[in-house]
Amino acid sequence: MRSIWNGAISFGLVSIPIKLVNATESHSISFRQIHTEDGGRVRYRKVCDLEDREITQSEIGKGYEDADGTIIPITDEDLAHLPLPTAKTIEIVAFVPADRIDPLQMDAAYYLQAGGAPAAKPYTLLREALKRSNKVAIAKFALRGRERLGMLRVVEDAIALHGLLWPDEVRAPEGLAPDTKVTVSDKELDLADALMDTLGEIDLDDLHDEYREALEEVVAAKAAGEAPPESPEPARSGKVLDLMAALEKSVREAKESRGEEPGEVRQLPQRKSARAAPKQTGGKKSTTKAAPAKKTAAAKKSTAKTAAKSTARSSQGTKKTASASASASAKKATSAKKTAAKKTTARKRSA
């Protein structure tokens, strides 16, 4: 990797010679402008307005246009003598937790390479200090004609420099949020959570630029004189009218795409709120009234059955008692008759 800037890191009184290397690269396919009638290249020629002729790159310099249109020439020597300590130095000004950095401020990324053997010791010292503190370094540096803000952090065994936008370069999101009052229910949030859990995590290394791959296929087909591949028809999606239905369908499709059984989307119980309490109480009253009515009817039936059984048992007992009494009376009458007959016979014999 070729360095694009040479300088040093200022870490207190410690100076670390470094080289700045691009940490990212673009894989996008670029196009040339052509004349559609004959396919000829369309080029931009650099022409001097005063002489009306094309000039070479070596004849081109920098200039600042004043408010009245006057051009003030600025040379590389003028820029080299800027009264800035960061002209050739990455000056660390603070160490802060990484979560203090707003991702909106993140800009281009670079690797910092130690500039020779003498830089190895202080470079390693700064790297290990960043590791142990779990912090990032905030620094100022000058690059490509302007002073910039940067963040130093550890990436594997190297130190990376992320260019940061100045705080006043980040716009506030005013007027972008919906201005209408919207209420999101707990059921909708539960379904959204279920969809997030179903989609789960992914290894970022598995992601790739499908648009670039398709574009390469088109270019290869055109170069071979073949017809470009046909693009699949996009899935037709109707207008979403029911958010709950759309969330449930999304959860099912996400599970199917991951090879899981769609099953049934279970919603978590809705949280009780102060406003919903009266409605829930009203609904429960009708239920609680019906339940005791049923229990009372059942109790009455049970009491009636018990009373009937008791009546039957008591009547049976009465019948048995009456028959027993009648039998006893009959026996007594028979015995009395026998005794009277014996007495009569004895009197006759004695006479």
PLY file of the C-alpha trace (Angstrom):
ply
format ascii 1.0
element vertex 351
property float x
property float y
property float z
element edge 350
property int vertex1
property int vertex2
end_header
0.00 0.00 0.00
1.36 3.37 -1.03
1.50 6.14 1.56
-0.34 9.36 0.75
1.05 11.53 3.57
4.12 11.51 5.77
4.28 13.13 9.18
4.27 12.33 12.88
1.90 11.70 15.77
2.30 14.18 18.60
1.57 12.31 21.84
2.50 14.83 24.56
6.26 15.19 24.27
6.48 11.93 22.32
6.75 12.18 18.54
6.00 9.09 16.43
7.00 9.23 12.73
4.22 7.67 10.63
2.99 7.20 7.08
-0.67 7.61 6.15
-2.16 4.81 4.02
-5.71 4.49 2.66
-7.62 1.86 4.64
-10.43 1.44 2.09
-10.73 0.93 -1.64
-13.56 1.29 -4.09
-14.71 -1.63 -6.25
-17.42 0.28 -8.08
-17.46 0.15 -11.88
-16.88 3.51 -13.52
-18.21 4.54 -16.92
-16.87 6.84 -19.62
-18.97 9.39 -21.39
-19.38 8.62 -25.10
-21.04 10.13 -28.13
-24.16 7.96 -28.63
-24.11 8.31 -32.44
-20.63 6.97 -33.10
-19.33 5.78 -29.70
-16.54 8.33 -29.56
-15.12 9.37 -26.19
-16.30 12.65 -24.74
-13.36 14.35 -23.02
-13.07 17.40 -20.85
-10.27 19.61 -22.02
-8.71 22.18 -19.72
-8.66 25.48 -21.54
-7.32 28.85 -20.35
-10.01 31.53 -20.60
-7.53 34.29 -21.40
-5.47 32.52 -24.07
-8.30 30.26 -25.33
-6.01 27.26 -25.61
-5.70 23.84 -23.97
-3.07 23.63 -21.24
-1.24 20.72 -19.58
-1.44 19.57 -15.95
1.99 21.04 -15.17
0.66 24.52 -16.02
-2.26 24.27 -13.57
-2.05 25.77 -10.06
-4.42 26.85 -7.28
-6.24 30.12 -6.86
-8.84 31.61 -4.51
-11.70 33.55 -6.08
-12.53 36.69 -4.12
-16.06 38.08 -3.71
-15.53 40.49 -6.62
-14.32 37.70 -8.93
-10.63 38.43 -8.52
-8.43 35.31 -8.53
-5.71 35.23 -5.85
-2.97 32.69 -6.70
-2.02 30.29 -3.87
1.16 28.24 -4.29
2.26 25.01 -2.58
4.94 27.05 -0.82
2.25 29.30 0.66
0.42 26.26 2.00
3.64 24.78 3.40
4.18 27.89 5.54
0.73 27.85 7.12
0.95 28.78 10.85
-0.51 25.46 11.93
1.12 22.91 14.25
-0.88 20.23 12.43
0.61 20.90 8.99
2.80 17.80 9.25
1.67 16.49 12.62
-1.31 14.48 13.89
-1.76 16.24 17.21
-3.64 14.23 19.86
-5.77 16.60 21.94
-7.86 14.20 24.08
-8.81 10.61 24.89
-12.54 9.77 25.12
-14.75 6.64 25.20
-15.57 5.36 21.73
-19.33 5.76 22.24
-18.84 9.51 22.52
-18.23 9.68 18.78
-21.35 10.20 16.68
-21.28 7.84 13.64
-22.58 10.75 11.54
-19.16 12.38 11.96
-17.26 9.41 10.52
-15.45 10.13 7.26
-12.59 8.49 5.35
-10.43 5.86 7.09
-6.65 5.48 7.02
-4.01 3.22 8.52
-1.03 4.69 10.32
2.22 2.89 9.54
5.28 3.31 11.75
7.93 5.33 9.92
10.98 3.14 10.38
12.60 1.28 13.27
12.87 4.31 15.63
9.07 4.68 15.54
8.37 1.04 16.54
8.66 1.58 20.32
6.49 4.74 20.68
4.01 3.36 18.10
3.58 0.17 20.14
3.31 2.19 23.36
0.42 4.29 21.98
-1.32 1.21 20.59
-1.18 -0.70 23.88
-2.24 2.38 25.87
-5.33 2.71 23.65
-6.09 -0.99 24.11
-5.84 -0.91 27.88
-7.85 2.28 28.33
-10.67 1.19 25.99
-10.65 4.73 24.64
-9.99 6.45 21.34
-7.74 9.43 20.71
-9.13 12.66 19.25
-6.61 14.42 17.05
-6.24 17.33 14.63
-4.27 17.08 11.38
-3.92 18.88 8.07
-4.52 17.00 4.81
-5.21 18.16 1.25
-5.28 21.82 1.98
-7.39 21.89 5.15
-7.22 21.07 8.84
-9.25 18.05 9.83
-10.52 16.31 12.92
-9.66 12.65 13.43
-10.08 9.65 15.72
-7.33 7.12 16.41
-8.28 3.57 17.38
-6.67 0.13 17.35
-7.45 -2.31 14.52
-5.76 -5.66 15.18
-2.06 -4.69 15.57
-2.27 -1.36 13.77
-3.51 2.12 14.57
-6.27 3.45 12.34
-7.15 7.09 11.77
-10.76 7.95 10.99
-11.38 11.37 9.58
-14.19 13.14 11.43
-16.41 15.95 10.29
-16.34 19.03 12.44
-19.41 19.22 14.69
-20.77 22.24 12.76
-20.61 20.22 9.53
-23.25 17.74 10.74
-26.78 18.89 10.09
-29.47 18.58 12.74
-32.43 16.36 11.70
-34.96 19.14 12.14
-38.31 18.73 10.44
-37.60 15.16 9.29
-39.55 13.19 11.88
-43.30 12.68 11.25
-45.21 15.72 12.42
-48.41 13.73 12.95
-49.09 12.14 16.31
-48.67 8.36 16.05
-49.27 5.80 18.78
-47.49 2.45 18.59
-49.15 -0.36 20.53
-47.36 -2.95 22.62
-48.54 -5.72 20.24
-46.90 -3.95 17.31
-43.68 -3.54 19.27
-43.80 -7.23 20.26
-44.14 -8.24 16.60
-41.31 -5.89 15.62
-39.13 -7.47 18.32
-40.07 -10.94 17.04
-39.08 -9.90 13.51
-35.75 -8.55 14.74
-35.06 -11.78 16.67
-36.01 -13.89 13.64
-33.69 -11.98 11.30
-30.98 -12.33 13.93
-27.34 -11.45 13.30
-25.14 -11.87 10.25
-21.45 -12.08 9.47
-20.64 -8.90 7.55
-18.01 -10.81 5.56
-20.85 -12.75 3.91
-22.30 -9.58 2.38
-21.25 -8.55 -1.14
-22.19 -6.07 -3.84
-24.80 -7.88 -5.95
-25.34 -4.83 -8.14
-21.68 -4.77 -9.19
-21.74 -8.53 -9.96
-24.85 -8.14 -12.12
-23.27 -5.16 -13.89
-20.13 -7.20 -14.63
-22.32 -9.90 -16.21
-23.96 -7.32 -18.43
-20.58 -5.89 -19.50
-19.19 -9.39 -20.22
-22.26 -10.33 -22.27
-22.09 -7.13 -24.32
-18.36 -7.62 -24.92
-19.03 -11.17 -26.20
-21.82 -9.94 -28.50
-24.47 -11.74 -26.51
-27.76 -10.52 -25.15
-27.50 -9.30 -21.56
-29.10 -11.56 -18.95
-32.71 -10.83 -18.15
-33.42 -9.44 -14.74
-35.97 -11.30 -12.61
-39.29 -9.61 -12.16
-39.54 -7.89 -8.80
-42.06 -9.33 -6.41
-45.29 -7.42 -6.49
-46.15 -6.01 -3.15
-49.55 -4.50 -2.52
-50.15 -1.41 -0.52
-49.71 -2.08 3.16
-52.94 -1.18 4.90
-52.65 -3.28 8.06
-49.35 -2.85 9.90
-50.00 -5.81 12.19
-50.67 -8.12 9.24
-47.51 -6.89 7.49
-45.42 -7.55 10.60
-46.85 -11.05 11.05
-46.22 -11.87 7.38
-42.67 -10.53 7.63
-41.96 -12.77 10.64
-43.30 -15.83 8.78
-41.29 -15.09 5.63
-38.13 -14.44 7.64
-38.49 -17.80 9.38
-39.10 -19.57 6.07
-36.03 -17.95 4.52
-33.92 -19.25 7.41
-35.33 -22.75 7.03
-37.38 -22.59 10.21
-40.93 -23.73 10.67
-43.23 -20.74 10.30
-45.48 -21.94 13.12
-47.76 -19.49 14.76
-46.75 -15.97 15.68
-47.31 -15.71 19.38
-47.90 -12.29 20.77
-46.67 -11.40 24.19
-49.35 -10.40 26.72
-50.25 -6.77 26.43
-48.96 -4.60 29.18
-51.60 -3.06 31.43
-51.95 0.66 31.19
-53.89 3.17 33.27
-56.16 4.05 30.36
-56.95 0.45 29.45
-57.77 -0.58 33.02
-61.42 0.61 33.08
-62.17 -1.20 29.80
-60.62 -4.39 31.04
-62.54 -4.14 34.31
-65.79 -3.65 32.45
-65.13 -6.72 30.37
-64.34 -8.81 33.38
-67.53 -7.82 35.22
-69.80 -9.58 32.73
-67.65 -12.67 33.01
-67.63 -12.69 36.78
-71.40 -12.19 36.92
-72.06 -15.12 34.63
-69.78 -17.44 36.54
-71.55 -17.17 39.92
-74.92 -17.58 38.17
-73.76 -20.88 36.76
-72.37 -21.92 40.11
-75.67 -20.98 41.83
-77.73 -22.98 39.34
-75.45 -25.95 39.81
-75.67 -25.57 43.58
-79.46 -25.48 43.40
-79.55 -28.64 41.30
-77.19 -30.35 43.71
-79.32 -29.27 46.69
-82.49 -30.50 44.99
-80.92 -33.88 44.28
-79.70 -34.17 47.85
-83.10 -33.21 49.21
-84.81 -35.75 46.93
-82.47 -38.48 48.10
-83.01 -37.55 51.71
-86.79 -37.53 51.22
-86.67 -40.94 49.53
-84.52 -42.35 52.31
-86.78 -40.90 55.01
-89.94 -42.24 53.32
-88.34 -45.64 52.97
-87.41 -45.50 56.64
-90.95 -44.47 57.59
-92.42 -47.34 55.57
-90.09 -49.82 57.22
-90.95 -48.47 60.67
-94.71 -48.61 59.97
-94.53 -52.20 58.71
-92.47 -53.18 61.70
-94.97 -51.60 64.07
-97.89 -53.32 62.30
-96.13 -56.66 62.52
-95.44 -56.14 66.20
-99.08 -55.21 66.85
-100.31 -58.29 64.98
-98.00 -60.51 67.01
-99.22 -58.95 70.24
-102.89 -59.43 69.22
-102.28 -63.08 68.34
-100.49 -63.66 71.61
-103.30 -62.00 73.54
-105.90 -64.17 71.83
-103.90 -67.31 72.65
-103.63 -66.32 76.29
-107.38 -65.59 76.56
-108.23 -68.96 75.00
-105.95 -70.80 77.47
-107.56 -69.04 80.42
-111.07 -69.94 79.19
-110.11 -73.62 78.76
-108.65 -73.76 82.24
-111.79 -72.29 83.82
-114.01 -74.86 82.08
-111.83 -77.73 83.36
-111.93 -76.45 86.90
-115.74 -76.14 86.84
0 1
1 2
2 3
3 4
4 5
5 6
6 7
7 8
8 9
9 10
10 11
11 12
12 13
13 14
14 15
15 16
16 17
17 18
18 19
19 20
20 21
21 22
22 23
23 24
24 25
25 26
26 27
27 28
28 29
29 30
30 31
31 32
32 33
33 34
34 35
35 36
36 37
37 38
38 39
39 40
40 41
41 42
42 43
43 44
44 45
45 46
46 47
47 48
48 49
49 50
50 51
51 52
52 53
53 54
54 55
55 56
56 57
57 58
58 59
59 60
60 61
61 62
62 63
63 64
64 65
65 66
66 67
67 68
68 69
69 70
70 71
71 72
72 73
73 74
74 75
75 76
76 77
77 78
78 79
79 80
80 81
81 82
82 83
83 84
84 85
85 86
86 87
87 88
88 89
89 90
90 91
91 92
92 93
93 94
94 95
95 96
96 97
97 98
98 99
99 100
100 101
101 102
102 103
103 104
104 105
105 106
106 107
107 108
108 109
109 110
110 111
111 112
112 113
113 114
114 115
115 116
116 117
117 118
118 119
119 120
120 121
121 122
122 123
123 124
124 125
125 126
126 127
127 128
128 129
129 130
130 131
131 132
132 133
133 134
134 135
135 136
136 137
137 138
138 139
139 140
140 141
141 142
142 143
143 144
144 145
145 146
146 147
147 148
148 149
149 150
150 151
151 152
152 153
153 154
154 155
155 156
156 157
157 158
158 159
159 160
160 161
161 162
162 163
163 164
164 165
165 166
166 167
167 168
168 169
169 170
170 171
171 172
172 173
173 174
174 175
175 176
176 177
177 178
178 179
179 180
180 181
181 182
182 183
183 184
184 185
185 186
186 187
187 188
188 189
189 190
190 191
191 192
192 193
193 194
194 195
195 196
196 197
197 198
198 199
199 200
200 201
201 202
202 203
203 204
204 205
205 206
206 207
207 208
208 209
209 210
210 211
211 212
212 213
213 214
214 215
215 216
216 217
217 218
218 219
219 220
220 221
221 222
222 223
223 224
224 225
225 226
226 227
227 228
228 229
229 230
230 231
231 232
232 233
233 234
234 235
235 236
236 237
237 238
238 239
239 240
240 241
241 242
242 243
243 244
244 245
245 246
246 247
247 248
248 249
249 250
250 251
251 252
252 253
253 254
254 255
255 256
256 257
257 258
258 259
259 260
260 261
261 262
262 263
263 264
264 265
265 266
266 267
267 268
268 269
269 270
270 271
271 272
272 273
273 274
274 275
275 276
276 277
277 278
278 279
279 280
280 281
281 282
282 283
283 284
284 285
285 286
286 287
287 288
288 289
289 290
290 291
291 292
292 293
293 294
294 295
295 296
296 297
297 298
298 299
299 300
300 301
301 302
302 303
303 304
304 305
305 306
306 307
307 308
308 309
309 310
310 311
311 312
312 313
313 314
314 315
315 316
316 317
317 318
318 319
319 320
320 321
321 322
322 323
323 324
324 325
325 326
326 327
327 328
328 329
329 330
330 331
331 332
332 333
333 334
334 335
335 336
336 337
337 338
338 339
339 340
340 341
341 342
342 343
343 344
344 345
345 346
346 347
347 348
348 349
349 350
